[in-house]
Amino acid sequence: MTEAWNVELHSHTYWSTDCMVKFETIMRVCEERGIDRIAITDHNTADGALAFQKIAPELVIVGEEIFTTQGELLAFFVQETIPKGLTPEETIKRLRDQGAFISVSHPFDQYRKGAWRKADLDRIIDRVDAIETFNARCLSMNENALAQDYAAEHNLCGTTGSDAHTPVEYGTATQRMQPFSNVEEFRASLQTAEPVTKLSSPSVHFNSTLAKWSRKLGFSKRPRP
């Protein structure tokens, strides 16, 4: 069997308003930590991931974390940006139209705006491919345990990610996956993936807040497409 890849499935760059990490730093960190593939899932834009993939096509999976009217969705193999603020149903339709793989970000983490009410998640669960069953930025294992139970109940695969916003976080939570080159191979590989998990320190949330205020005060600017 081919040697498995170490895959990071939830990460941000300076294209997200709460992150200040540039592409060069992420490439260096991935090399140092043995990350073979990384999904770039910036908030409400795929533009950064598309730009990064041009620089590092063998490393980057183009993704996006999208804020719908009910909660956040996490998508991989995205072709173009899906705007925030659409209904989950419309967001899913637009992602399907471009052949993306759809997961649900940290569904039961009630400390974050992107959490889902169970009734809303129940309504769209048969339209997604997976549930994020481990997010390293959750403050306790309970939120992840709820997601794992929910995924098992609905016979869905789980995705694992660091939700990295700072250099120290990339690779904190990954999945060991058989190599893939497209969305269908990714889907098959996920069936036998082995999560490698660890919670990040709660202090990482402070860094995201600092990045947001830096943007608001004009000390740093989000890039333009």
PyMOL commands that set and color helices and strands:
alter all, ss='L'
color gray80, all
select helices_A, chain A and resi 23-33+47-55+88-97+118-127+141-153+167-169+183-190+204-216
alter helices_A, ss='H'
color red, helices_A
select strands_A, chain A and resi 5-11+37-40+60-67+72-76+101-104+130-135+157-161+174-177+194-196
alter strands_A, ss='S'
color yellow, strands_A
deselect
rebuild
show_as cartoon
